[in-house]
Amino acid sequence: MIKIKANVLREFLLKTTANGTITDGKLQFTEKGLEMYHKDEPGVICVCGVLNKANFPEYETMSFNVKSTDQILKGLKTMKDNMINIVKKDNIVKILDENGGFDLSLAENVQLFREGGVPGLEYDHSILVKKSMVEDIIEKSKIVSSDEMRILNKDKKLRFIVGNESDSAHSEAMSSVDKEYGSEFEITFINTLSPVLDPIFNLSIGAELPSKIEEKTDKYTVVYFLTPKTKVEEQNNEAPKQQEEKEEE
């Protein structure tokens, strides 16, 4: 059996499901704690997280596949900050508190699970960013009606930019990195992540590589990888070609 506070587990699951947009999930209770490695359906956001074992007053190693992350998030919300028990039996997992609980039937496999854990990507910089800067550019994107956002680090300044030369808005903050880095994303994915980001996080910008957002506290470590728009377009263009080749075979 596993014991943990419902709100602690729910906060972690919101992060590792990209605010509930990752629709199925594999919960792995390992010697480190609860480990989750998933990607969203479009393949743009990859989330890797570990909820430290110290968060659990009672613990055992196990793993199970959840058919609907929305279902478990809604169930945990009703339990507020109560201590819960998690019990797995056959293809059912029971989540119980002092007032009752709910049962979930488990899936055989998880489509959005990422094999291999955390991607072994290397970055030569890390910039400390406030969540308020993300929230600010999201609000400004509504003014200029932009679907895209650019991140630019240059001359020790970090800028989030929406729009174009004649109709644009930006948020700006000081940066500890003077080298120039830039990338571009559909703002939809920034909107998705914004509610679950920590007040302060570390950002590594990738033009060819995914950009990396890392959060680390005494409770958890969560890493988000966000594929740049140019790479998403390349992948989308490549998919029909691969399908045609398969059909020809």
C-alpha positions as CSV (number, residue, x, y, z in Angstrom):
1,M,0.0,0.0,0.0
2,I,1.0,3.6,-0.7
3,K,0.1,6.6,1.4
4,I,0.4,10.3,0.4
5,K,-1.5,13.5,0.7
6,A,-4.0,13.9,-2.2
7,N,-3.1,17.5,-3.0
8,V,0.6,16.6,-3.2
9,L,0.0,13.8,-5.7
10,R,-2.5,15.9,-7.7
11,E,-0.1,18.8,-8.0
12,F,2.6,16.5,-9.3
13,L,0.2,14.8,-11.8
14,L,-0.9,18.2,-13.1
15,K,2.7,19.0,-13.9
16,T,3.6,15.6,-15.4
17,T,0.4,15.5,-17.6
18,A,1.0,19.0,-18.9
19,N,-2.0,20.4,-17.0
20,G,-4.1,17.3,-17.9
21,T,-3.5,17.4,-21.7
22,I,-1.6,14.1,-21.6
23,T,-4.6,11.8,-21.5
24,D,-3.2,8.5,-20.3
25,G,-0.3,7.8,-18.0
26,K,2.1,5.2,-16.5
27,L,2.7,5.7,-12.8
28,Q,6.0,4.0,-11.8
29,F,6.6,3.8,-8.0
30,T,10.3,3.0,-8.0
31,E,13.1,3.2,-5.4
32,K,13.4,6.9,-6.2
33,G,9.7,7.7,-5.8
34,L,7.0,8.2,-8.4
35,E,8.5,8.5,-11.8
36,M,6.6,9.6,-14.9
37,Y,7.8,10.1,-18.5
38,H,5.3,11.1,-21.1
39,K,4.7,13.2,-24.2
40,D,1.6,14.9,-25.5
41,E,-0.3,13.6,-28.5
42,P,1.1,16.1,-31.0
43,G,4.7,15.2,-29.9
44,V,5.6,18.8,-28.9
45,I,5.7,18.6,-25.1
46,C,7.7,15.9,-23.3
47,V,7.4,15.8,-19.5
48,C,9.7,13.9,-17.2
49,G,9.2,14.0,-13.4
50,V,10.1,12.3,-10.1
51,L,8.1,12.9,-6.9
52,N,10.6,12.0,-4.2
53,K,10.0,9.0,-2.0
54,A,10.1,11.2,1.1
55,N,6.6,12.5,0.2
56,F,5.2,9.1,1.0
57,P,4.6,8.1,4.7
58,E,4.1,4.5,3.5
59,Y,5.5,3.1,0.3
60,E,5.9,0.1,-1.9
61,T,7.3,-0.4,-5.4
62,M,4.6,-0.9,-8.1
63,S,3.5,0.4,-11.4
64,F,0.2,0.8,-13.2
65,N,-1.3,2.3,-16.4
66,V,-4.1,4.9,-16.1
67,K,-6.6,5.0,-18.9
68,S,-7.7,8.6,-18.1
69,T,-5.5,11.1,-16.3
70,D,-8.5,13.4,-16.1
71,Q,-10.4,10.8,-14.1
72,I,-7.7,10.5,-11.5
73,L,-7.2,14.3,-11.3
74,K,-10.9,14.9,-10.7
75,G,-11.0,12.1,-8.1
76,L,-8.0,13.5,-6.2
77,K,-9.5,17.0,-6.2
78,T,-12.5,15.8,-4.2
79,M,-10.0,14.5,-1.5
80,K,-8.4,17.9,-1.0
81,D,-5.4,17.6,1.4
82,N,-6.5,14.3,3.0
83,M,-4.1,11.4,3.4
84,I,-4.9,8.8,0.8
85,N,-4.2,5.1,0.5
86,I,-3.4,3.6,-3.0
87,V,-3.9,-0.1,-3.4
88,K,-3.5,-2.1,-6.5
89,K,-5.2,-5.4,-7.1
90,D,-5.2,-7.2,-10.4
91,N,-6.4,-4.7,-13.0
92,I,-7.9,-2.3,-10.5
93,V,-6.4,0.5,-8.4
94,K,-8.2,1.8,-5.3
95,I,-7.7,5.3,-4.1
96,L,-9.2,5.8,-0.6
97,D,-9.4,8.4,2.1
98,E,-11.3,8.6,5.4
99,N,-14.5,9.6,3.5
100,G,-14.5,7.0,0.9
101,G,-12.7,6.7,-2.5
102,F,-12.8,5.6,-6.1
103,D,-11.7,2.6,-8.2
104,L,-10.0,2.8,-11.5
105,S,-9.8,0.1,-14.1
106,L,-6.2,0.0,-15.5
107,A,-5.0,0.0,-19.1
108,E,-2.8,-2.7,-20.7
109,N,-0.5,-0.1,-22.2
110,V,0.0,3.7,-22.4
111,Q,0.2,5.3,-25.8
112,L,1.9,8.5,-24.6
113,F,4.5,6.9,-22.4
114,R,8.1,7.8,-23.3
115,E,10.4,4.8,-23.2
116,G,14.0,5.6,-22.0
117,G,13.3,8.1,-19.3
118,V,14.8,11.6,-19.5
119,P,16.2,12.5,-23.0
120,G,20.0,12.7,-22.8
121,L,20.2,16.2,-24.3
122,E,23.0,18.6,-23.3
123,Y,22.8,22.4,-23.0
124,D,25.6,24.9,-22.3
125,H,23.4,27.4,-20.5
126,S,20.5,27.8,-18.0
127,I,18.5,31.0,-17.5
128,L,16.5,31.7,-14.3
129,V,13.0,32.8,-15.3
130,K,10.0,34.0,-13.3
131,K,6.6,32.5,-14.2
132,S,5.2,36.1,-14.1
133,M,7.1,36.8,-17.3
134,V,5.3,33.9,-19.1
135,E,1.9,35.1,-17.8
136,D,2.7,38.6,-19.0
137,I,3.4,37.6,-22.6
138,I,0.3,35.4,-22.7
139,E,-1.8,38.4,-21.8
140,K,0.0,40.5,-24.4
141,S,-0.5,37.9,-27.1
142,K,-4.2,38.6,-26.8
143,I,-3.6,42.2,-27.8
144,V,-1.7,41.4,-31.0
145,S,-3.7,38.2,-31.8
146,S,-0.6,36.1,-32.3
147,D,-0.4,32.4,-32.5
148,E,3.3,32.2,-32.1
149,M,5.9,33.2,-29.5
150,R,9.6,33.7,-29.9
151,I,12.2,33.4,-27.1
152,L,15.3,35.4,-27.7
153,N,18.3,35.7,-25.4
154,K,20.8,38.4,-26.5
155,D,23.2,40.9,-24.7
156,K,22.2,39.5,-21.3
157,K,18.5,40.2,-21.9
158,L,15.8,37.5,-22.2
159,R,12.8,38.5,-24.4
160,F,9.5,36.7,-25.0
161,I,8.1,38.2,-28.3
162,V,4.7,37.8,-30.0
163,G,3.5,39.2,-33.3
164,N,5.5,40.7,-36.1
165,E,7.5,43.8,-36.8
166,S,4.4,46.0,-37.4
167,D,2.2,44.5,-34.7
168,S,4.1,43.0,-31.8
169,A,4.5,42.9,-28.1
170,H,7.2,41.6,-25.8
171,S,8.2,40.9,-22.2
172,E,11.8,41.4,-21.1
173,A,14.0,40.5,-18.2
174,M,17.7,40.5,-17.3
175,S,19.6,37.3,-18.1
176,S,22.8,35.8,-16.7
177,V,23.7,34.6,-20.2
178,D,25.2,36.9,-22.9
179,K,25.4,34.4,-25.8
180,E,22.6,34.6,-28.3
181,Y,19.9,31.9,-28.3
182,G,16.5,31.9,-30.0
183,S,13.6,29.6,-30.6
184,E,9.9,29.8,-31.7
185,F,6.8,28.0,-30.5
186,E,3.1,28.0,-31.0
187,I,1.8,29.9,-28.1
188,T,-0.9,27.3,-27.5
189,F,1.7,25.1,-25.8
190,I,2.9,27.9,-23.6
191,N,-0.6,28.5,-22.6
192,T,-1.0,24.9,-21.7
193,L,2.1,24.8,-19.4
194,S,1.8,28.2,-17.8
195,P,-0.7,27.3,-15.0
196,V,1.4,24.4,-13.7
197,L,4.8,26.1,-13.8
198,D,6.6,27.0,-10.5
199,P,7.1,30.7,-9.6
200,I,10.7,30.4,-10.7
201,F,12.2,27.9,-13.1
202,N,15.4,27.3,-15.2
203,L,15.2,27.7,-19.0
204,S,17.6,26.4,-21.6
205,I,16.8,27.6,-25.2
206,G,17.2,25.2,-28.1
207,A,16.9,26.2,-31.7
208,E,17.5,22.7,-33.1
209,L,17.1,20.9,-29.8
210,P,13.9,21.2,-27.8
211,S,13.9,24.0,-25.2
212,K,14.2,22.7,-21.7
213,I,12.3,24.0,-18.6
214,E,13.5,22.5,-15.3
215,E,11.9,22.8,-11.9
216,K,13.6,21.3,-8.8
217,T,12.3,21.5,-5.2
218,D,12.8,19.3,-2.1
219,K,9.6,17.5,-3.2
220,Y,10.1,16.9,-6.9
221,T,12.1,17.4,-10.0
222,V,10.1,18.1,-13.2
223,V,11.6,18.7,-16.7
224,Y,9.7,19.9,-19.7
225,F,11.1,19.6,-23.3
226,L,9.3,21.8,-25.8
227,T,10.0,21.1,-29.5
228,P,10.5,24.3,-31.6
229,K,8.1,25.2,-34.3
230,T,10.5,24.5,-37.1
231,K,11.1,21.0,-36.0
232,V,7.4,20.3,-35.6
233,E,6.8,21.5,-39.2
234,E,9.6,19.2,-40.4
235,Q,8.0,16.3,-38.6
236,N,4.6,17.1,-40.0
237,N,6.0,17.3,-43.5
238,E,7.9,14.0,-43.1
239,A,4.9,12.0,-41.9
240,P,3.0,11.9,-45.2
241,K,6.2,10.9,-47.1
242,Q,6.8,8.0,-44.7
243,Q,3.2,6.9,-45.2
244,E,3.5,7.0,-49.0
245,E,6.7,4.9,-48.8
246,K,4.9,2.3,-46.7
247,E,2.0,2.2,-49.1
248,E,4.4,1.7,-52.1
249,E,6.0,-1.2,-50.3
